[in-house]
Amino acid sequence: MTTLTELHFADLLPDSIKDDATTKALAEVIDIEFSLLLATMNVPQFLLRVDDMVEPELSILARELCAPFWEPSFSVERKREVIKKSLIWNMTRGTSWCVRDALETVYGNATLEEWHEDGGTRGTFKVRVDNDDPVTKDSFGKLTRILTETKRQSQHLDALVIPRSAESSLVVGGMCEVAQPIIGVMQHHASGSGQCGSVGVAFFLPSILCNSQL
């Protein structure tokens, strides 16, 4: 996103007049005057102190700036980031950029795909969040509140993807009573990924009750 200090009025000219010498000269004069105006503007002092603020100052300032969303459970660092971006979020609410930036600010690594990007139903979008926070009713409620306050009302969440990986083992035990010596499988180990592990082989002696368990 272009900031005011990076803005050049010549870049905003339509194609029909952007090559006109008089118009280009006028745009350059406007750039000079605009830069002088910016130099005389004073940034509100409280915005310069956000990185030094703690509670309850942060919560009070969030209400003053009408932060689109606010969670008491946020860390101090995250609360400061939300406050810093509240003004631009309020100006860009309803845009895909606002939703993406809000999700990335809170979750660090998040992506949004609109219906025309993945061939979904018109007006829907999908969200993918990659982080290690536990998936609970409260965490899901927090995410939906962020989406509700930043998306367009005509947009509807179609899918929420939160990747999780887990490792587990499968243990198979057996019990038997035999009259003749046989060879039997004692255990079978399988990982959570579906790959087979080791298979143990043991001898069962006659008339002995054998119970195998890992």
Secondary structure, 3 states (H helix, E strand, C coil): CCCHHHCCHHHHCCCCCCCCHHHHHHHHHHHHHHHHHHHHCCCCHHHHCHHHCCCCHHHHHHHHCCCCCCCCCCCHHHHHHHHHHHHHHHHHCCCHHHHHHHHHHHHCCEEEEEHHHHCCCCCEEEEEECCCCCCCHHHHHHHHHHHHHHCCCCCEEEEEECCCCCCCEEECCEEECCCCCEEEEEEEEEECCCCEEEEEEEEECCCCCEEECC
